[in-house]
Amino acid sequence: MSLDRTAEHRGAASETAGDVSPPQHGALVTAIELAVVLPTLSFLIAEFVGGSEAVTHGVWFFAICIAVIDLIPVPAWSGLQLSVSFPVVLGAAVLFPPPIAGAIALVGSFDPRELRGQIPVLRAAYNRCQIALSTMAAAWTFQSIATLHDPWTRIVPGILLAAVVGYTINAVSVAVYLAAAQRISVARVLARMHGGAPYEFLLSYVGLGLLGAVVARFYQDEGSWAVVVLLAPLVFARQMYFRSRSLADRLSEQNRVLADQAARLEQLLEKEHHTVDELRELNRMKNEFVAVVSHELRTPVTALIGYAKTLQQPGFAEDPELRQEFLERMERQGDRLVRLVENLLTAARLESRQLPMRIARVGFADLVRDVVEGLGPEGERVKVDIPQDLPAMTTDVELLTRVVSNLLDNALKYSPDGSVCEVAASGDETALVFSVADHGIGIPENEVARIFERFYQVDSSSTRTFRGAGLGLSLVQELLQRLGGSISVETRLGEGSRFTVTLPVRTPEPAPATRNTRA
């Protein structure tokens, strides 16, 4: 009995199932090889040298048929596959006595790797001898049950039982060898041998087993040429079968590759769509930002120009009170313009990581007082409740000033004229907590998560009521991150909002800044 050339041993189950490495020689493997080779060769030599068995034309014919079929190249295939030489070997087991059938299998069972010197001599001899043993067992089994002259009702069970006996010896021999060579269990090897397509193998096994009886009957009734005519189309069909399966495998692999590529392309396309959506959103934000900033810049500039032209009128030179009022208005518009420019510069420096930190000691109450005084008349709307015994802070005074200034500016902007905004603070030796509260319009619940986004405004329509570029709160959050602090918000729509900031009393010294080498 022989299995196709995908097996590591001729006549054995394939060991190329994907995770079996080539057999490694060792003392145990060599002992197994010798335990099969020496008795088998000794028995066959004794039978033929003793003259009890004669070599006839049919012996050479069957040996040559097996050799020719085994030497015809077939595509490599992982898994258990029966060769067309199997029914020829089985036919020899039916026709000839067990020693001659074993000799035919021994001589004819070629492995192409033998001719290329790719396997050791002892291993090649083991391959041939275990096939010879299985063939002699098959011959003895069949001839104990039936002969070719019996009806098919006796021949069919006999040939199938002979095939089972021969295959069992063949498979167990290979399984024991591989188990010793790979240091795995015999059961695991047998499971791999039959795990790929057991039903497909069973059908081909039964069919080719019965074909062995047909080969023997053809040879007995019609001669060797009838066997050649019978086997030639089978060998050709085998070649077509393997080529078609190889082609199917290649097509399956190509389809898998194409499916993977299609999936990757779909992911890239989805990512591209996401990128396009982001670019569109950024472009929209840019256009909106340019429009808002242009408006915010134009308003104080236009006011300054208007006040300046008005002051040039002759009547204002003689009215000191009105002139002073206009100058104060010009100063407020100038302060507004400076704050906007400072926010834009701060945002740009934060983006490029070029905003330096200068750590110094400052009293928080004094810092808030300076910010409120800088608001001018608007500062009268701010109610400050800060204990004087708060510990002095060691932090970046300029950055903390911008945080407080932006929070107060935001509170005053979104509060009705005349309403009061409160600043309160508390703290200990480690942390300072202060809040800025207003009684303005509040923030819708679905907008709270976005108020710290850069350039985002709750009311971003062209007819919006409140001025601003949408930078204040985003700058507050980013500056607090630099200072090691955090911010939270509590709000009720129509009632107002309270922003609470937590800061360490001592801001850690920043690491030395690396020079930005980008153009």
Sequence and secondary structure as in RCSB ss.txt:
>XXXX:A:sequence
MSLDRTAEHRGAASETAGDVSPPQHGALVTAIELAVVLPTLSFLIAEFVGGSEAVTHGVWFFAICIAVIDLIPVP
AWSGLQLSVSFPVVLGAAVLFPPPIAGAIALVGSFDPRELRGQIPVLRAAYNRCQIALSTMAAAWTFQSIATLHD
PWTRIVPGILLAAVVGYTINAVSVAVYLAAAQRISVARVLARMHGGAPYEFLLSYVGLGLLGAVVARFYQDEGSW
AVVVLLAPLVFARQMYFRSRSLADRLSEQNRVLADQAARLEQLLEKEHHTVDELRELNRMKNEFVAVVSHELRTP
VTALIGYAKTLQQPGFAEDPELRQEFLERMERQGDRLVRLVENLLTAARLESRQLPMRIARVGFADLVRDVVEGL
GPEGERVKVDIPQDLPAMTTDVELLTRVVSNLLDNALKYSPDGSVCEVAASGDETALVFSVADHGIGIPENEVAR
IFERFYQVDSSSTRTFRGAGLGLSLVQELLQRLGGSISVETRLGEGSRFTVTLPVRTPEPAPATRNTRA
>XXXX:A:secstr
  B TTSSSTTS    SSS       HHHHHHHHHHHHHHHHHHHHHHHTTSS   HHHHHHHHHHHHHHHS   
   S  B THHHHHHHHHHHS HHHHHHHHHHH   HHHHTT S HHHHHHHHHHHHHHHHHHHHHHHHH  TTS
 HHHHHHHHHHHHHHHHHHHHHHHHHHHHHHHT  HHHHHHHHHSS HHHHHHHHHHHHHHHHHHHHHHHHH HH
HHHHHHHHHHHHHHHHHHHHHHHHHHHHHHHHHHHHHHHHHHHHHHHHHHHHHHHHHHHHHHHHHHHHHHHHHHH
HHHHHHHHHHHTSGGGGG HHHHHHHHHHHHHHHHHHHHHHHHHHHHHHHHTT     EEEE HHHHHHHHHHHT
GGGGGGEEEE  TT   EEEEHHHHHHHHHHHHHHHHHTS TT  EEEEEEE SSEEEEEEE  S    GGGGGG
TTSTT  S  STT SS   S HHHHHHHHHHHHT EEEEEEETTTEEEEEEEEESB             
